[in-house]
Amino acid sequence: MKHCLVIEDSRVIRTVARRIIEELRYSVDEAEDGIAALRACREKMPDLIVLDWNLPSMKGMEFVKSLRGQQGGHQPFILFCATENDAGEIAQARAAGANECILKPFDREAICDKLAQVGVIAA
């Protein structure tokens, strides 16, 4: 079974994302900040990461750069969640190593469409 890590400071959004990803037959762990997420990645590197870009203790950009520098850190597909369609922010995220962006609030259809577009799940 593939594994996903949902990194989000909002418990409600973590729960919504978890339910959506579990329906896609992933095991799911959660982290509420970047520090806990890096620790979780060291314990078990996920196949997929759903990442809030505006985390309290460590911004999404810092998390991505740190993760990509770790052994095995190049492997996870990182879907980052932004609140605005800011082309500059999206370009910075991609330059840091994030793979794709989805806007909040998201739903099952938006996540599934994005992951199918990039081949992470079957269409």
N, C-alpha and C positions, 0 to 999 in steps of 0.2 A: 504494500500500500504506500502511495506517495504521501509525503508529509508537508504540511504548510504551517508557517508561523505568522500569526496575525499580530501586528505591532500597532497599538492604538491606545491612546490615553482614555478614551471614552469607553466605559464598560458596555454601554448600549450598542455602540458601533462594533465593538469587538464581538459581542454576542451575535449580532446580525451577520457579520462577515463569517464567523465560525459556522453558523447554520448553513449558509450558502456553500461554503467550501466543503463542509462535510457531505452535503448532497452530491458533490462531485467525486465522492469516494476518496477523500484525503483524510488522513489523521490530522488533527489541528491542535497546536499549542498556541497560547496567547502570552503576550508581554505588554505591559502598560507603558514602557519607556525603552529607549535605545540601549541603556546599560543592561537591563534585564534581557533584552533581545540578543545582545552580543553573547551574554552568558549562555542563553538557550542554544544559540548557534554553535557554540563551542562544544556543548553536550551532544547535540544532534543537529547536523546541518540539514536544513529543510530543502525541499525541491522547489517550493514556492513561498514567497514572502509577500504579504499584503501589508504595506507600510504607510502609516500616516506621516505626512511630510512635516507636520508641525508638532513635534513631540516636546514635552516639557524639559527633560534633562539633557537630551542630545537631539539636535535637529536631524531630520531624515537624511540630509546630505552627509552629515558627519557619520551617521550609522552606515550608510552605503559605502563610503570611502573606507571606513574601518573594516567592514565585512569583506569587501573585495580584496583587502590586503591580507586576510587570514588564509591559512591553508584550507583549500576547498571552498573558499568564499566566492570564487568566480562562478560556482555552479548554480546557486538558486536563481530562479527567475523572480525579479523584483517588480511587483505592480505597486506603484506608489499612488497614494490618494491625495489629491489636492482639492482645495475649496474653490479655486478660481482657475480659469483657463488662461493662465499667464504663460505665454510662449517663452519668455526668458527663464522662468522658473522650471519649465519643462525641459528646456535645453540644458540648464544647469544640472538637473537631476539625471538626465541621460549621460551627460559628460562625466558625472560622478560614478555612473555604473548602473543606474536604474534602467529597467528594460522598457516599461510602459507606464502610462498614466491613466487614471480613471478619476472622474470628478465626484466629489461628495455632494449631496447624498447619493449613494449608489443603491442598486437593487440587484436581485439575482440575475435578471436579464442583462444588465449592464456588465456585470462581472463575467458572466458566461460568454457574452458576445466578444468582449475584449480578449479573454483567454482563448477562445476559438479562433479569432482573427490571427493570433500570433502562434497558433499551433500547440499551446500548452495543454488544451483539452480538445477532444474530437468535436467537430461542429455538429 
